[in-house]
Amino acid sequence: MGFIMTVAKSILTISRDQSLQSTRTLILQQGGYMVSAALNDKDAIGFVGGSVPLDLVLMCHSVPEASRIYLATEIKRLKPRLPILMLYNGYDPTSANVDGSLHSLETPEALLDMIGFMTRNIGSTLPQKEPTDQQARKVPLTHTSDLRRLRRRASD
């Protein structure tokens, strides 16, 4: 009798707000993810360039715009296929080179659903399925209706 071992996906969360970071980390851990956390640009880039494999970067709306743009650019330079999901609140989420965005007031379930979809379909360590990285960048995920639309397209 054999068993199947599953490996938890690894997520790097980047935030400037410790309480938001802690809450989000708990939500992700309860969702079955391994979580690394960075509160500044240097630590975030260190995690991405380090030896721990990452499946997704989750950037909080508390990160200032200049840092969001810098971090997204550096992450894509270091690991072009590593998906970045940005939580936004009151600004244009497409200002940085990210693969998807979700309003910060969405439910924890919507966050986990979006992360699950992105790690299965855009992830750096998994085989590519529709949509491809190029297609996802042409139409960034911006809310749960986009997620439903892409799921329908991927299942066709």
N, C-alpha and C positions, 0 to 999 in steps of 0.2 A: 504494500500500500504506500503510495507516494503522496507528496504534498507539493503545493505550489507556493513558492515564496514571492511575495510582492514587495517591491521596494517603494518606499514613500517618495513622492516628488519633493524636491528641495526648492524652496522659495527664499529669495532675498527680499526683505522689506526695507524700504528707505523712507525715513520720516524725520521731521525736525521736532515732533511732539512726542515725548516719552509716553504719555498716557494713551494717545492714539495707537502708538506702536505696540504697547503692551496688550491693549484690547484686540487689535488686529492679529497679533501673534497668537493669542488664545483661540480666536475664531479659526485661524488656519490650522493650528495644532489639533483642534477638535475635528476639523475636516480631514485629518489624516496626513497633513503635510509636515515636513521637517522645515523649520524656519530659522533663518539667520537674519539678524537685524543690524542696520547701520543708521546712525543718527547724524552722520556727516558725509561729505563727498569723499574724503580720503578713505574712510572705512569701507564705503560702498564699492569704490574702485578696487580696493584691496580684496574684497570678497570675490568680485567678478574675475579678477586676474589670478586668484588663488587656485589651489588644487582641488577644492571641494566642488563637485559638479553641481550646477544650478539648472533648474528647469524653467524658471521664470523669475523676473524681477517685478516687484510690486512697488510702485512709487506713489507716496502719499501726496495729497493736495497741500500739505504743510511745507513741502519743499519749494523754496522760492523759484520763480521762473528762470532766472539765469542758471541756477543749479540744475533745474530739470533739463534744460537744453544741453548743458555741459555733460551731465550724467548720461543722458540718452545717447549723445554723440560718442562718448568714451566707451560706453558699454557695447554699442554696435561696432566700434572700431576693434575692441578686444574680442568680442564674441558676436559676430554678425547675425547668427541664427538664434541667439538667446532672446526669447520674447519679453517685451516690456509692457506691462499693464499699468496705466496711470489712473489714479483716482483724481477726479477734478471737482472743483466747486467754485463757480463764478469766473472762470477764464476759459479760453479756447484750448481744449485738450490736444489739438493737432499742432500746437506750437513747438512740440518736441518730436523727435523721431521715435514714436512709440508704435506698437503693434495693435494696441487696443486701449480704450478708456472707458471708465465707468464712473457715474456720478457718485460722489462720496456719501450721499444719503441713501443709496440703494441698500437693500437688506443684506445681511450676512449670507443668506442663501444665494442671492444674485451674484455676490462676489465669488463664492465658492463655485458656482455654476460657470461663471466666466473663466475663472482660473482653470477649471477642469477642461473646458473646451479648448482653451488656448494651449495648454500643455499637451493635449492629445493631437491637435491639428497644426500648431505653429511651432511646437517645441523643438529645441535644439538637439535633443537626444533621441527622438522618436522618428520612425519613418514618416515621410511626408504623406499627407492625405489632402484632399481638397478642403479648404482653399490652400494654395501654396503660399510661401512667404511673400512672393511678388503680388499675388492677388490680395492678400490681407493688407499689404501696405497701400495698395491703390484705394481700398475702402476700409479705413481703420474701424474697428469695432468701437462704437460709441455708447451703446446702451443695449439692454436686453433684447429689444426688437431686432437689432442687428444680429445678435447671437442666434435668435430663432431663424432669421433669414439665411444665415450662413450654414446652419445645421441642415435646413431643407436642401440647400444647394449641394452640400457634401454628401447627403444621402441619396441624391438622384443618380 
